[in-house]
């Protein structure tokens, strides 16, 4: 079979393959929610929890053992064409920090405006509102005749504060309540990585090399796709957002393959530099999602602590073995 038609066939196959693996955990998660037997439900939830920890190890190893070295290689190749005497500075690591801080700033700004909106909403709907001082004054006046008005006035203030605190708990009550934004960040990071994987597949000059790199990427992609599906299943995203995120991720690698086949004629310095910059930023977002989203959600619970750690180690080991045994 000729090379170009084979690449187009692989585009369709790779999309179906990736989408199936992403939607599989979502389908299983819906079935688990319908289980009524408490024991079976607990068993299923334990399996899902351990699998999520395995996925955390996969993300960590993918970031530090695969994405970061690849970003270094591409950035060095691209910067050599533009900066002959480039200083000995860890540019890619700096980009990694920048990616992490970028997500942190976006999330904290989003939460800040949520808090402001929640406070304004509470002030508008509060039964105390503008009449709080009048209520307290009336209660304090009662202290002349009953002696307990001051206590009632303070109690009103405490109740008011507790009501506002309950209003704000929707934002701060759960350390993982911000998982919608983090899930979106994870999808974007994996999608950027997938585009470059697709480009790498599309640039292969022979059928043999194409099938070889396709097999390697497929094994790696299958683990990431299942892990992403688990993360989306646990996120606070709506059903339509979850489906859109899964489809977007599934389309990115085929899109990269098409771009490489139609537009990119060679491995240019500009493409390598852009690849290194984007993968460096994506590496930072991988770290952020791993340590602020995936692992805190599981490690904050007291059940199965050691099995969770073991599953995380196994996740790191799985990616390590893949990188050692398969071509890049």
N, C-alpha and C positions, 0 to 999 in steps of 0.2 A: 504494500500500500504506500502511496506517495506521502511525503512528510506533511504538506499543508492540509490535505483532507483529514489526515489522522489527527492533527492538532485540533481541527474544528470538531471532530467526533469526541475527542477527549474533553473539550469544553463542556459539552452537554452531559457526558458521563460524570465528570467531576462535580458539576452542579448538583445532579441528582444524588450522588454519593454523599456529598457534604450535607445537603438539606435533610436527607434521611437520618443521618447521625445526629444532627442538631435537634430535630423534632422528636426523636426517640425518647430522650429523657423527659421532654415536655408531656408526651403521651402517657408515659409511666407515672409521672407525678400526678396527673389528673386521675388516674386509676387509684393511686394510693389514697388520695383525698376521699374517694368514694368508699373505701374499706370501713366497715362498721366494727369489726372485731378489734378490741383494744390491743390484744397481743400481736395480731398480725400487723396492725397499723404501727405499733411500736417497733416491730422487727423491720418493716419496710423503711421507717424513718431512720433507724440506725444504719441500715445499709446505705441509704442516700447520704447520711451525714459522713460516713467513712469514705464514700466515693468523692464527696466534696473535698475532703482533706487530701485525698489522692490527687484531685485536680489542683489543689493549692500547690502541691509539690511539682506538678506538671508545669504550672505557670512560672514558678520560681526558677526551675531548671531551664525552661524555654527562654526566659529573660536573660539569665546570666551565662548560660552555656551555649546558646544558639544565637539569640538576637543580638546581644552585645558584641560578641566576636565578629558577627557578620556586618554589623554597623561599622565597627573599627576598620574592617577590611575594605568595605566600599568607600568609606570616608577618606581613608588614606589614598586609595586609588584615584578618587576624584580631586582631592585637594592638591595632588602633585602637579596637575595641569594648570593650576591657577596660582599657586604659592610655592615657588621653588625653595625658599629658605623658611619654611614654616617652623615656628617655634616648637620645642618639645613640650607641648601642653596637651593634657588629656581632653581633647575637644569632645569626643563621643561621651565620655563620662559626664562632662559638663552639660551636654544635651540631655543626658539621662536625668540629671538633677533638674534641669529645666522642665522636662516633661512631667516629672513628679510634682514640682511646684506649680506648674500650670493647672493641673487638675485640682490641686489643693486650693488654689486661689479661686477657681471657678466654683468649686463646691462651697467654700466658705462664704463667698459673695451671695450665692444662691440661698444658702441657709440664713444669712443676715436679712435678706429681703423677705424671706418666709417669716422670720421672727417679727419683723416690723409689721408685716401684714397681719399676723396673728394678734399682736398687741392692739393694733388699730381696730381689728374686728371685735376683740374682747371689749375695748373701751366703748364701742358703739352699741354692743348688745348687752353689756353688763347692767343688771338691775340696780347696781349702786350708782354707777355713772357720775353725773354731776350732783346728785343728791346725797352723796356719801357723807359730806360734812354736816348736812342738815340732820341726817339720821343719827350720827354720832353726837351732835350737839343736843338733840332731844334725849338721847340716852344719858348723856352726862348730866342734864338737868335733873333727871330722875334720882341722881345720887343724893340730892338734898333731902328727899323724903324716904327713899328706900335703901340707900347706901350701897347699891350694887350697880349703879348706872355706869360707873367707870369701867367695870369689868365687861359690861355689855358693849360699851364703845370699843374697847380693845378687841373683843371677840368679833365685832363686825369687821374690823380691819384685818384680823387674821383670816376670817372667812373669805374676804375679798381677795387677799393675797393667795390663799389656797386655790380659789377658783381660777385665778390667772395662771397659777402654776399648772393646774390640770389642763388648761387650754394649751400651754406651751409643751406639755408632755408629748403631744403628737409629733413634735420635732425632736425633742431631746430624750424621750422616755427610753427608747431602744437605741443602743449604740450602732445598730445596723439599720436604723430607719432612713438613712440616706442612700439606700442601696439602689434606688432607681437611677440616680445620676451615675453612680459607680458602675452599674451594669451597662449603661450607655457608653461610658468611657471604655469599658472592657471590649464591647463590640467594636468600637472605633479602632482601638489598638489592634485587635486581632484582624480586623478588616484591612488595615494598612499593611500588616505583616503578610496577609494572604495575597494582596495585590502583587507584592514583590516576589512571593513564591510563584504566583502565576506567570509573572514576567520571566523568572528563571526557567520555568518549564517551556514557555513559548520561544525562548532564544536558542533552544537546543538545535544543533545543525543536522542531526541524523536521527533516524528512527530508533536505533539502539540506545543512544544517549537519552532520547525523549522518554522511552519506556522506563529506563533506569531511574531517572530523576523523578518521574511520575510515581513510581512505586514507593520511593523513599518519602516523597512529600505526602502521599496518600496515608501512609502509616502514621506519620506525625500529625497530619490533619485530622485523622479519625479520633485521636486522643483529645485534641483541642476542641473538636466539634462537640463531642459528648460532654466534656467539662463545661463548655459554654452553655449547652442546653440545660445542665443542672443549675448553673448560676442564674439563668433566665427563669427557670422554674421557681427558684426561691426569691426572685426579685419582687419589687412592688410595682413593676410595670403592668399596664393593662394588657388584655389579651391581644388586641390589635398591635400594640407596640412590640410585644414579644414576637409575634409572627413576622412583623416587619424587620425586626432586628435579626431574626434567624435567616430570613431570606436575603437580607443585605450581606450578612457574613458569607452565606453560601455563594453569592454572586461574585464576590471580590476576586477569588482566585481565577475563575473563568474569565473575568474581565481583564485581569492581568495577562492571561494567555492570549486573548484577542488583541490587546494593545501591542504585545511583543510581536505577534505574528504580522499585524498590519502596519504598525507605525515605526517600531524600533528596528533599525537596520543593523545595529551593532552595539557593543558594550561601550558607550561613549563616556567621557569623563563627566559630562553634565549629569547623565543618568546615574552614574555611580555616586556622585556627590549628593544629589537629591535623595538617593536611596539611603546613604549613610545618615543624613540629617534626620529624615523621617523615621528611620528605624531606631536612631538614638533617642528621639522623643518618645517613640512607642515603648522603648525599654523602660523609661521612667514611669509611664502610665501602667505598664505591667507590674512594676514594683508597688505602685500605689494601690492598685486593685488587690494585689496579693495580700498585702499587709494591713490594709484598711477595710477590706470587704470580705474576702474569702476566709482567711484564717480567723479574724476576730469573731465572725459569726459562729464558727464551730468551737473554738477554744474557750469561749466565754461560758459554755455549758460544762457542768461537772461530770457528765456521764462519758464513759469510754475515753478518758484522756489519753492513756497509753496507746490503745489501738488507733486513735486519731493521729498521734505522732508517727506511729509506724506506717500508716497509710500515706502520710506526707512524704516520709523517707522513701517509700516504694515509688511514689510519683516521680521524685527526683531521680531515683535509680532507673525507672523506665525510660525517661528521656535520655539519660546518660548512656544507656545501652544502645538506644537507637542512634545516637550521634556517633558512637564508636563503631557501630556495625554497618551503617548505611552511608552512602555517598552524599555529599552536600550539594 
